[in-house]
Every structure is written in structure tokens, then in C-alpha cells.
């Protein structure tokens, strides 16, 4: 299929590169009809059928592990490199949704064509203001205009195939920057004006920015002209309309447009920077943040315990958040944040047990960056809410606020101010308030609060929650306090980027140092940064979660091993799973060997009941006669006969009566339904014939 993929290939090109046998097998599985009379070649006809698959618009039709894998490939912009083919790939490959190719040893590329990428519904953990998410929900007229612009001709259905050319530009940051450079002065002024207002405007504000005197009005309000500047930006995919009356600048476009304004803000912020750099703001007391990866793994293990399960597609119950917070002695906000992010990246899903795809294929040292990226995208957590995660509300029904803009403001400020110095919160707050986007964010937060019927949050309150709660929970910031008080009477708060935080804020991978996983004593296994997520989750059934701090301790005791053996795990399987993380100590290895010794064996035979027969001659009669021998199991214990599980009580009574033996239940003779019972006790006998407790023969 060619050289290394930088962007998703077009669906038709992928189908043309498939071997003929695989292409025919795909056509046969999906029942695609190829018309030889059409001018389109077979791959083009197959592509038209594939983009109409219902699984693309409704992934719930697919198995849950396959849906998680589909989301991970989409988050990787359509090309995900994994060490081996994951089992969840099969349903996707059979439907022609995801394709795989081998790229050397221990390297498999999973490819999601662009035609599928632009129509997948948004999921929890994805940036709701990203280009892909906005395109997937854009109206047909907008998508058709974008496809026609980049094709250079009117787009023809199916639009998903026509939009592939546009995605090659919109999905590539370098090409997107080149497209923005081609804008006219008027178009750039309008785009910068929308970005300055927080990246979102309504139609009236857009027309004001365009300085458009003509107002086309419909029943729903003003409508922008199809010849104006707004439509010119819309057909380029730089300004996406959102129903019913909003126009949003995608996050990727806003980052490029906002980058040109950094020089303008530098003069206003220089005074704050000099104050921070020249003074010593070290606090008297400090609370150092920890790596979130061990705690996230502890929560993922605890979630798999009986009674802690959660339903997919809805928020985490508050009762479970409180329960886990009490168990681990952590703040409920931190617990809820890490739970939401862990679920968004698939750490709580069953597919995390697979070592061939993320997150199961990742190491513990990679989880901090994974959780930070999910938080930064903003689809799983929203600091503008009183309850940042809307409990029990499906992800597709959560209306996201403009807190993602505040989040980027905070990260930009930390990049400018932070190195290894302590920063007073008051200085950082003043630094943020000088940003030109704050008034626009305040307006967006007010409108969002009106839509979802919540109290209007202030931008600086959202920033304070991000700095003092979210970032410390993610291991990005250390917090300190002084004895002096601020204007509200609260202790002065200072903050400092951790080494991990400096790397993540600078879009780098943090260097995690630490020992390899090892047993501290005969029972405590301490996980190191190189432990694989899938290996850790693979032993959750026979370990207990111990101490959770900068590292995670798991308790592997004789009691937990005995519990695993009684649950059906083989001793060799237990040994292999534990040794995939760390070598077993001699004492634990000996304990495991002793616990797995088999001193005897018993065979289970299903039986419906036991027929007590005191007379040995009668037992022999029932056991040997042709009409009754098949009713009983051999050998039966002394004193009676085991009744086969395929024999019901009516049949047993009828057959035994043919050789002169009556069957009684609780002192009453059982009559077969083919024999009319006496009137005096018929009702009692009919009710007793539906169950079989102790059976006894009447002699």
C-alpha cells in the first residue's frame, strides 16, 4: 500500500491496493452489487457502498472493544501504529471500515480512510470544537460547499468521498496554515475578529464583523449571505455553522490565528513576567503533586471489582466517586476527574486488556501524557460546570462550554511564566486577565449558561479551578500557601510547574525515571514505569490494591492466589501473568506451587434428584429392568438411585409404577399426569409434582 502514511488514504486508493481475493471477499461479505455497465470501476462502486454503512453513523451496532479501537484510530488522525493486530479489529475489517498493513517487525498500521473519519459521530474525550467533530455534525450545505471548494468543482454524492480532498488540507496543520495565509485582508480580519471574541459568534455578530448592511431574515432570525465573507470562510472549513444560530472557529484554526497575536500581548505581559522572575515567591508550605498514572491504574482495577461496574455511555455515578475517594483517601474532585479521563481513553473498557492496541499496549509512564491529552481536548471534563462531569448524562447530550479556551489561556501563561519558579496565583490571574480573548470568553460562558440553565461562571473562576484543582490532579502543578492573606481573607496561593508538567505543557513526552517493577517483600508488588497497562489489568482478579502514591503497590498474598485458583485460574497461568510484570520471589513461587498441588479429583455428574430405596431387591429391580434402567445413573450410592437430569418427575413415577414401585414426595404418592388423581388430594399432588425434593419409594 505504499510508503509510510502521514494522512489517511482515500478509500478508493485503499480498495485499489487490496489483493483481488481480499476485495472479492469484502464484496461477498457485504453483498455489494457491482454493475459492469457503469463507467465507475469496481473499487469506486464498492467505496460508494461502504461510506453508506450504518455502523459509521451508529457505532453502537459494533462490539464495544471495536468501538473503542475505532475511536483510538480516529484520535490518531486515521493512522494508528500498534505492535500487533488487536482482536477488536476483526469486526471493523470484515465491514471494510479499518484496514491493516504490516510495517516491519512488531509494527502494524491501522488505517481509517478519510471518508469514514469525517462522518464519525463525536465521542466522549474528543474536542467538541475540533475540525473533525464540527464537520461530522455540519449541515449538508456546508459540507457540500467545503468539498466543492477543495475539489475545484461541484461535489457529487456521496459527499464523504468528495470531502476526502478537503480533509487532506484541513487535517494537516501545515497545509491548513498555508490555506489561512491565502486569505484576503477582509477574510482574515473577520476570522481574527471571531477568534478574538472567543472563537464563536452568532449570525448578527458575524454580519457586524463583515460590515454587511443587508440582513436576510427568516423565521429563525438573520441569515448570512451566501456571497459574503462568512460564507467564503465557511466553504474553506475555517468557520463552521452550528445549529441553530452559531458560527464556530475550529480549535486548530484558532491556534494558528491566535499565534500571530502573541507579539501584541507580549508588551502588556512583560511587567508581570519581570515581577515573577525577579522575586522569590517560594511559599512556607507546599503540597507536591504526584504522577496520576498509578492512581488511574488503581481506579481501573477497583472499577473491575463486583459492585463497582458502570454503564457505558453515561457519566460515573456520584456514589461511586465518593466510595472510591473514601477508599483511597483522595479528594472527590481528583477522583472524578481521573475517572472521567480514564473512561474517555478506554482504560475502564474491556478492550484495555488487549496488549495490541492502546491503552493496553502502553506503559505506565505513558498514561500521564494520555490523560493530559484527553483533559486538554475537553470532551470528558468541563470546569465551567458546578459538577464538571454531568452525572448520568450521555456524552452526546453534554453541551460543552468555552472552558477549553480558558484551558489554552492557562497553558500559554504557564509556558510563558513557568520554568522552575514559584508563581503567585494573583500574578498569574493578572497575567490571564490581560488576554484579549477574555471578554469574548465571558460572553460565550454567559450564553452557554443560558442554554443549559446553570449559574453563569466567570472566566477567572474557571481558570482558578483549572489551576488549583485540575492541573494538580494531573501532576502538572505543585501548590503552596503562605501565612499572608489575600483580599478575600484566604491564604496566598503559589504554584510551580513540576518537571512532568513542564514537558507536557511544552508538548513533549516527560522522562519518567524509576525502578522496574519488583516485589518489595513476599507479598507486595510495586509497579514500575515500564509495566504494561494490559499486564497490570490482566492480574486484577487475584491481587488487591495496596498503597497508591508515586507508585502503585499490589498485594499478591496466598489468600488472593487461593481465591484465583478457586475461581478456575491455572497455576501456570497465574505464574505467567505475574512474571510478565516482575519475577516471582522464591517464597511466593513456592506458595503458588503448593497451592496448585492436586491431592484428589472428583467428577461432577448432573442429576435431577435422588430416589431413596431401602430394599436392596427393589433397587436391583429398578436398576436392571429395561423400562427403568435408563432413568438412573450408574454407579449410584448405597441406599438409593441417582435420577438422570433428563428425566422429569412425571416420567419417573410412570415408569416405576409399571414395575410395581410407587414414588412418594413428602409422604404423598406421585401420580403421573396420564393417570387421573383422586379428587380428595388432586390439587396438592399437582402442585407437588412441579418440584423434586426428596424422593422415596412406597413399599
N, C-alpha and C positions, 0 to 999 in steps of 0.2 A: 504493500500500500504506500510505498514511497518513503521519503525521509521523515525525520522527526517532526511531529505535529506541533505547531505553535498555536494554531487556532483550529476549531472544529472543521473538519472537511465537509464539503457539501454532500448531501445524501446521495445524489445521483453518482458522484465520483466514487463514493464508497461502494455502491452497488456494482459499478462497472469493474472495480478492482477485485471483487469477490470471485473465487473459482466458480466455474459453471455449475458444478454439482451442488455447492452451497446455495447458490442463487435459486436453482430449481427446487431445492429442499425448502427454502424460505417461501417460495411461491406456493408450493404444495401445502405447507402448514397453514398459511393464512388464507388460502383459497382465492388468490388473486387471479383474475381473468386477464390474459394478455391478448389483445386484438392485433393480429398481424396486419390488418388493413390500415391501422393508424400510422401517421408519419412519425410518431414518437417511438423510439427504440424501447425494448423491454425494460431496461433499468429505469427509464423515465416514467413508464407506466406503473412500475412497481413502487417507485417513490411517491407518486400521486396517491396510491392506495395506502401507503404506510403513514403518511402525515395525517390521515384521517382516522387513525386508530383511536378508539375511545379511551384507551389506557393513558394517552397523553393528556387529555383534559381531565380525566378522573383516575389518578394513580391508585386510588383505593381499590381498584379492581386487581391490582398486583399484590403479591405477598409482601408483608411488612418489611422483611430484610431487603427485598428487591427495591422497594420504595426508598429505603434509607440509602442504598447504594446509588440509585438514580440521583438523589439529592447531592451525594458527595461528588459525583462526576460533574454535575451541573455547577457546584461551587468551585470546582477546579477549572471552570470555563470550558468544559466539554472534553477535556483530556486529562485523565487521572492515571498516574503510574502506580502500579501495585506489584508486590513481589510474586504473586501467583494468581491464578484465576479464582475469584471468590465463588462460592456455591450460589450466592444470590444472583449471579449473572445469568444463569440458565433461563429463567422466565423472560428476562429482558432480551437475551439473544434470540430466543425462539420467536419472539414477536418482531425482531428486526429493529429494536429500539437502541440498544447499545451493542457496539462491535468491539472485538478484542483482537489484538495482534501482539506477537512476541517481539521484544526488542532486546535480544541478548539474554544472558543468564540472569534469572531472578528479576526479570523486568517485563511486565506486561502492561500495555497501554490500553485503557478502556476509553472508547471514543463515542461521544454522544453528538450526532450530527447537529449542525446549527438549526436546521429546520425543526428539530424537536426542542432545542434549547429555548427558542423564542416563544414557544407556546405552552411550556410547563407552568402550572399554577404555582404561585408563590407559596413557600412553606415556612414553618417556624425556624427562625435563625437566619433567614435571608434578609438583606437590606431591602425594606419595602420601597425605598426611593432609588434603588439601583436601576440601571437601564434595562436589564433583563426583566425584572419584576414589572416595571412600568409598561414595557412592550407587551408582556403577556396579558395585561388587562386593558390595553388601549383599544378604543373603538376601531371598527373595520376601516373607516375612512382614514384614520390616522396611519394605521399600519400599511394600508394600500398606498398612501402618499409617500411614506418613508421608502417602501420597496421600489416605487416608481422613480423616486429621486436618484437612488443609488444604481438602479438598473439603467437609467437613461431612457426609459420608455415606459408606457403604462404597464402596471403589474397585472398579470393574469392569475386567476385562481389555479391551484391553491396558493394563497398568499404566503404561507410558511416557506414554500420553496423559493418564491420570489424575494423573500426577506433575507435569504442567506447572504446575498451580496452586501446588503446594508449592515448585517451583523459583522461581517469581516472588517468593517470600519468602526462601528460603534463598540464592538467588543475588544478592540485593540487600542490601548491608551495612546500609543504613538500616532496611529492613524487618526484617532479622534482629535488629538491636539492639532494635527495638520488640517483637519476639517474645520476646526474652530478658527485657525489662522486665516482661512479663506473668506471668513465673514466680512461683510461690508461694515463701514463705520456705524451705520444706523443699527444694523442687526447686532453688532457687538455691544452697542450702548444699551439696547433693550435687554439683552441677555445678562449683562452686568447689573442692570437695574433690578432684574428679578432676583439674581443671586444676592444682591445687597439687601433685599427685603426678606431674606431667609430662604430663598430658593423656591418660593411658592407664592402665587398671586391669584386673585380671582379675575374674571373677564374684564370687569370695569377697570381694575388697576392695570391690567395688561394694555388696554386701549389707551389709558392715560400715558403709559410709558411709550407707546407707539405714537402718541400725539395724534391719534386718529379722531377726526371730528365726527365721522359718520358712525352712528350707533344703530346696528341692526338688532332689533328686539324681537324675541319670541315669547311664548308663554312662560318660559323658564328664566327670562332675563336677557341681558345683552349677549350678542353673538359676535365673535371676531370675524372680520372679513377674510375670505379665502384668498385674497390678494395682498394682505397686509404683512407686516414684518413678523407678527406672531406665527402666521401660517408658514412663512419661509423658514423659521426656526423649527416649527413642528415637523415639516416634511424632511428635515435633516436629522430628526431624532434628538434635538438639543433641548426641546421644550415639549413635554408630553401632557396633553389634556387628561384630566381625571374627572370622572363624572361626580357631581353634575356641573360644577362651575369653578374648577380649579385647574391651574396650569403649573406643572412642577418641573424644575430643572433637575435632571438625574444627578445622583451623587458624583458619578465620575466626571460629568461636565462641570459641576460646581467646584470640584477640586482643581481643575485646570483653570477655570476663570478666576477663582479666588487666589491662585498662586501669584497672579500678576499684581495683586493689591498688597502683597506683603511689604513692599518697599514704602508704600504710603503710610502703613501703620507703624513702621519702624521708628519714625521720629517721635510719635506720641508715646511709644513704649520705652524709649531709651532711658527716661528718668526712672521708671520702675526697675529696669534691669540694673542700672547703676546702684540703686538702693539695695537691691538683693545681693549683688556681687561684692559690694564694698563693706557690708556689715556682717557681723557674726550673729546669726539668729538661731543658734543651737538652743533647744528647749531644755528645761530642767528634767523633764520626764519624757520618755519616748516609748511607743508601742510599735515594735518591729513586725512588719507583715511577713507572712510565710508563703511558701510555694503552694498554690491552690491545687496542684496535681494530686498529692496524697489524700487531701480531704475529698476531692472529687471522686477518687477511686473508692474511698471508704463509703461515700454515699451511694455509689453504684453497686457496691457489694451489699449494703444494707437494703437497697431497693429490691434486691432479689430474694430477700427473706420472706417467708409466708406472712401475709398480713400487711405488707408494705407496697403491694403492687398498685400501679396507677394505670388508668385507661389512656390509650393513645389518642391524640388529637385534642385533649383538653388540658387545662392548667393543673398544676400539682395542688392537691387539697391542702388547705392551711393546717389541718390537724396533723398531717404527715410532716409538714415543715416544722411545726412545734415539737413533735415527737422526736425527730432526728436532731433538732437543735438541743433539746434537753439531754439526749443520749450522749452527744459528743461535746457538750458544753460550749457551743458556739452561738453567736448572735443569730437570731432567726432571719434577719435580713441577709447575712452572708450565706446562710444555708439555702434560703430561697433563691438567691442569685446563682449559686453554683448548681443547684438542681435544675433551674431553667436552662442554663447554658449546657449542662451535661446532656439533658434531654434533646436540646437543639442539635448537638453534634453527634447524636446517636449512641452516647455512652450507656444509656439505660436500655437500649434496644437489644433484642436477642442477637442481632447481626454483629454486635461488638465482640462476640465470641470467636468470630472468624479472623484468622491471622493473615488473610489475603487481601483485606481492604480496610481503610480507616473507619472507625478509630481503633479497631482491634490490631491493625498492623503497626500502630505507632508505639513508641516507647514512652515511659512516664515523663521523661524530660520534654517530650513534645506536647504534652497536654496543656501546659501553661499558655503556649502560643495559640493552640487551638481554641481554648476557652476565651482568650483575649480577642481573637478574631471574631468569634461568634458574638461577643458582647459589643464589639465595635460596629458590626453590621446593624445591630439594633433591632432585629426582628424578634428576639426572645426576651428582651428586658427593656423597660421604659421607665426612666427615673422621674418622668413628669407625673406619673400616677401616684396616688396615695398608697395603693397596693401595686407596686411596679409590675408584677405579673398578675393579670386578671384571672383570678382563680376560677377554674371550671369553665372558662370561656374558650371555645375552639379558636385556634390560631388564625383562621381565615376571617374571623369576626372581630379581631382586635384592630381598632383604628389607631395607627401609630402616630405619635406626636412629633414635634420638631426637636425632641431631645437629642436626636442624632446630630443636629447642627451644633448644639451646646457641647456634645461629646467631642466633636472635632475641634471646637474652640479651646477646650481644656487641654487636649493633647498637643495642639500647636503651642499653647502657652508653656506647657511643661517642656516641650522641645527647646523653646527659646530661653527659658529661665533656669531650667533644671540641669544640673550636672551631678555634682555630689554635695550641693549646698542645701541647707535648710531654707525654706521659703515661708514667710508668714502668710497665713491664709488671707489676711487683709490686703497684702501686696498683690497676691495672685488675683483676688477679686477685683481690685482696681485695674489690674492689667487686662482682665477679661472685659470689664465694662467699657473700655475704650474701643473695642472692636466695632466696626461699622455695621456688623450684622445683628447686633443685639436688639436694636429696635424692631427689626423685621422678625426676629425670633419671638419677641414679646407679642407681636401681633398674631403670629401663627399659633402660639400657645393659647391665646385667648379664643381664637376661632375653633381650635381643636377642642378646648374645654366646653364650648357651647355645643359642639356636635355630639360629644359623648356624655354630656351632663355631669361634669365634675367641677370641682373648685379650680379656678384659674391659677396655675402656678407661675411664679416669677422666674425669669431666666437664671438669676443668680441663686435662687433656691435650688433649681435643678443642678446647677454647677456645683453647689455646695454638697448636694447628695452624691454626685459623681465623685468628687474629690475625697470626701470624708467617709464614704461608705462603699461605693462600688470598687474604686481602684485599690483600696487596702485589701478588700476581699480577694482581688485578683493578684495580689502580691506585687503591685506596681508602686505603691507609696507606703512609706513609714510615716506615722503620725506622732507628734509631740505636743506637750502642753507646758505653759509657763504659769507662774503664780499670778502674774498680772492679768487683768480682766479687760475685755473689750467693752464697747458702748452698751451692749445688752447684759453685761454682768457675767458673761461666760468666760472661762479661761481662754487665753490667747492660744490659738492653734497654729502649729507649724507643720510643714510636710517636706518630704525629701524622696526623690526617686531612688528606688532600690537598683542594684546592678541589673537585675532581671527587668525592671521597669524601664531603665534607660535603653536596653536593647529592644524591647518590644515597642516602645514609643518611637524609636528610630527605624521601625520596620525591619529589624534584624532578629536572628534567632539567638536567644540567650544561651550562653555557655554554662551548662549545668554540671558542676563538679560534684562528685560524691562517690562513695564506695559502691561496689557491686552488691547485689542482693546477697544476704548471708543470714545464717542463724546466729542470733546473739547467745542463745543457750539451747537446751534440748527442745524447747517448745516455741520460741519467739522467732519469727522470720521477719527481718527488716528488709523492705523493698528498696532497691537502689534505682537511680535514674534510668538505667538501661533495661529494666524489666519491661517486658511487652504487656500491653493492655490485655490482649486476648489470653495470655498465660495467667495473669492475675485473676481475671474473671473466670477462668477455667477451673480454679480451685475453690470457688466460693462455697461449694456445697460441703466442704469438710474443713473449713477454717473459721475462726472467729476473729472479728475486727478488734484489734487492741488499741494501742496508743496512736494518736494521729497528731503529728506536729510537722516539722520539716520533712519527716519521712513517715511512712506508714508501717506499723507493726501488725503482723498477722499471727494469731495463736494457732499452732498446729500441735495439739495435745493428743494423748492416747484416747481421750473421750471423743474428740472430733473424728479421729481416724476410725474408731469403732462405730460411730454414727454413720460414717460414709460406707463402711463395709456392710452394715446392716441395710443401707439403702440400695445396695446392689453394685457398688463400685468394686472392681477387681483390684487386688493389692498391687499388681504390676502397673495398672493404670494410675493409681494414686501416686506411686513412686515416680512415674514418668512425668506427671503433671507438676509435682513439686520440684523435681530436679530440672525442669525446664526453666525454673526461676533461680534456684540455688541448690548446691549439693546438700544431700541429707546428712546430718550428723550421725555418728555411729550409734548413739543410744536410740535415736528416733528410727533409724533404719532397722535396728534390732526389734524395737517395739512394733513396727509395721510388719516385720516378718513373723513375729509371734502372733499378732492379731489375725494374720491371714492364714494361720495353720488350720486345716480342716481335720477334726477329730472323728467325724462321722458324717453320714449322709442319709437323708430321708427323702422319700418320694411322695409327692402330693398327688392324690387321686380325687377328682371332683366327685361328690356323692350328694344325692338329694336327702338322704336320711339313713337311719339305722333301724332295722327290724329286729326287736328282741324276740328270741325264740328259745325258751328254756329247755324244751325237749330236744335232745340231740337227734332223735329219729325224725322229728318233724323238720328240723334244719336240713338233714340229709335229703328228705323228700323234696323240699323246695329247691335245694341246690342241684339235684340230679334230674328232676322231671324236665322234659323237653319244653313244656309250656311255661315254666317258671325259671328255668336256669338262666335265661338271658336277662332277667331282671336284676341280678345280683352281681357284685364284683368278687373276684377271686384273687388272693385268699381273703376271707373275712375273719375278723377276730372271734374269739370264743364268746358264746352267749347270744349270737345273733348273726345277721347278714347285712352287709352294706348294700344299699339300694343304688343302682346306677343313676347318674344325673339325668339321663334321657327319659326316665320313667316317671310319670306323674302318679299321684295318689289313686286316682280312679282306675288306672290300668293295673296298678299293683294289687288293689283289692279284688278286681275282677279275675285276674289270673290266679291269685292264691285261692280264691273260692272254688275254682274248677278242680282243685286237688283236695278240697275239704278243709282249707285253713282260712279262718276269719282274721281280719286285721282290725285292731281297735285303736282309737285315738282318744286319750283322756277318758278311758273307760267306755266309750261308745263305739259300737260296731260301725265300720265304714261300709256303706253300700255303694256299689258302682252306679253311675247315673243311668245306665241301661236297665237297672232294677228299680222299680218304684219303691220308695221307702215307706215305712209305716206312717200313718197320719199323726200319731202321738208325738213323734220326735223327728219328723222330717226336716223342719226348719233348722233345728240345732245341728242335724247331721249335714245339711247342705252347707251351713256356714263353717263347720269344722273341716269340710273336705277341701277348703281353699288353702289350707296351711298344713305343714307336716312337722309337728314337734316330735315327741317320742312315739314310736310305733310298737305295738305289742300284739302278738297273736292270741286269739281266743282258742282255748283247747277244751 
